[in-house]
Amino acid sequence: MEQAITRGRRTGWSDDESRLLWETADEAQQQGLPLKAVFERIAEKTGRRPNSIRNYYYAVSYTHLTL
């Protein structure tokens, strides 16, 4: 997933994108980096907007907390 995916509307997240997000978030937490930096880094790699990434992150986090 080294290359950025072309910009455009899309639905859902691929397993690779989701795994990249959570692995990057885990690494950032261990290094004491803010989540905003994670969202921006994933945006560069996927072509998604940082706010969309943030929304997905918190939606999934909330879902896991309520299970």
C-alpha positions as CSV (number, residue, x, y, z in Angstrom):
1,M,0.0,0.0,0.0
2,E,2.9,2.3,-0.7
3,Q,1.2,4.2,-3.5
4,A,-1.7,6.6,-2.9
5,I,-5.0,5.4,-4.1
6,T,-6.6,7.9,-6.5
7,R,-8.9,10.4,-5.1
8,G,-12.6,10.0,-5.5
9,R,-15.7,8.9,-3.7
10,R,-15.7,5.4,-2.4
11,T,-17.6,3.4,0.1
12,G,-16.2,1.3,2.9
13,W,-12.7,0.5,3.9
14,S,-10.6,-2.3,2.6
15,D,-9.0,-4.7,5.0
16,D,-5.6,-3.3,4.0
17,E,-6.6,0.3,4.7
18,S,-8.2,-0.6,8.0
19,R,-5.1,-2.6,9.1
20,L,-2.8,0.3,8.1
21,L,-4.9,2.7,10.2
22,W,-4.9,0.6,13.3
23,E,-1.2,-0.4,13.0
24,T,-0.2,3.3,12.5
25,A,-2.4,4.4,15.5
26,D,-0.8,1.7,17.7
27,E,2.7,2.8,16.7
28,A,1.8,6.5,17.3
29,Q,0.4,5.7,20.7
30,Q,3.7,3.9,21.7
31,Q,5.6,7.0,20.5
32,G,3.3,9.5,22.2
33,L,2.2,11.0,18.9
34,P,-1.2,12.7,18.5
35,L,-3.9,10.9,16.5
36,K,-4.2,13.9,14.2
37,A,-0.7,13.0,12.9
38,V,-2.0,9.5,12.3
39,F,-5.0,10.7,10.3
40,E,-2.8,13.0,8.2
41,R,-0.3,10.2,7.5
42,I,-3.0,7.8,6.5
43,A,-4.6,10.5,4.3
44,E,-1.3,10.8,2.4
45,K,-1.1,7.1,1.9
46,T,-4.7,6.4,0.9
47,G,-6.0,9.6,-0.7
48,R,-8.8,9.8,1.9
49,R,-9.4,13.0,3.7
50,P,-8.1,13.3,7.3
51,N,-11.5,14.1,8.7
52,S,-13.0,11.0,7.0
53,I,-10.3,8.9,8.6
54,R,-11.0,10.4,12.0
55,N,-14.7,9.7,11.6
56,Y,-14.0,6.1,10.7
57,Y,-11.5,5.7,13.6
58,Y,-13.9,6.9,16.2
59,A,-17.0,5.1,14.7
60,V,-15.1,1.8,14.9
61,S,-13.7,2.6,18.3
62,Y,-17.1,3.4,19.7
63,T,-18.5,0.2,18.2
64,H,-15.9,-1.9,19.9
65,L,-16.5,-0.1,23.3
66,T,-20.3,-0.8,23.1
67,L,-19.9,-4.6,22.4
